[in-house]
Amino acid sequence: MAFRYRCGECGFKPSWGTESQNEREQIEHYADRHPGLHFGGTVEANAKSPEGGIGCLGVLGVPYLLFLIAAACSR
């Protein structure tokens, strides 16, 4: 799962990444751009893989498995 923290003050949003990675980026952003303010904003969660590679593998893998099953059943 990928996460992204959005700044509540200026709309800054880092790229998708791990929860801890984005939390560190939010802390650094607030320390640099909004010193003295409590962290605010929203957290977005993306259930898809950040790289998106599993979708392509599934699209190619499922028809291949169906082909193997069909070939095994035809004998």
C-alpha positions in Angstrom: 0.0 0.0 0.0 1.2 3.5 -0.8 0.6 6.7 1.1 0.8 10.4 0.5 0.5 13.2 3.1 -0.9 16.5 1.9 0.1 19.7 3.7 -2.8 21.5 5.4 -1.3 24.9 5.0 -0.1 25.2 1.4 -1.2 22.1 -0.4 2.2 20.5 -0.8 2.1 16.8 -1.6 5.0 14.5 -1.9 5.1 11.5 -4.3 3.5 8.2 -3.3 5.6 6.1 -0.9 5.7 4.2 2.3 3.9 5.7 5.3 7.1 6.3 7.3 8.8 7.9 4.3 5.9 10.3 3.8 5.7 11.1 7.5 9.4 12.1 7.5 8.8 14.3 4.4 5.9 16.0 6.2 8.0 16.6 9.3 10.8 18.1 7.2 8.3 20.2 5.1 6.6 21.7 8.2 10.0 22.4 9.9 11.2 24.2 6.7 8.0 26.0 5.5 5.8 26.3 8.5 7.9 26.3 11.7 6.0 26.3 14.9 2.8 25.0 13.5 1.3 21.6 14.3 1.1 19.1 11.4 -2.1 19.3 9.5 -3.5 18.2 6.2 -4.7 14.8 5.0 -3.3 11.3 4.4 -4.2 9.5 1.2 -3.9 5.7 0.9 -3.6 3.9 -2.3 -4.2 0.1 -2.2 -2.5 -0.4 -5.5 1.2 -1.1 -5.7 3.1 2.2 -6.0 5.0 0.8 -9.0 1.8 -0.6 -10.6 3.6 -3.7 -11.9 1.3 -6.4 -10.6 -1.5 -5.2 -12.8 0.4 -6.0 -16.0 1.5 -9.3 -14.6 -2.1 -10.3 -13.8 -3.2 -9.2 -17.3 -0.6 -11.5 -18.9 -0.7 -14.3 -16.4 -4.4 -15.1 -16.2 -4.8 -15.8 -20.0 -1.7 -17.9 -19.9 -3.1 -20.0 -17.0 -6.4 -20.4 -18.8 -4.5 -21.6 -21.9 -2.6 -24.2 -19.9 -5.8 -25.5 -18.3 -7.5 -25.7 -21.7 -4.5 -27.5 -23.2 -4.4 -30.0 -20.3 -8.1 -30.7 -20.6 -8.1 -31.3 -24.3 -5.8 -34.4 -24.0 
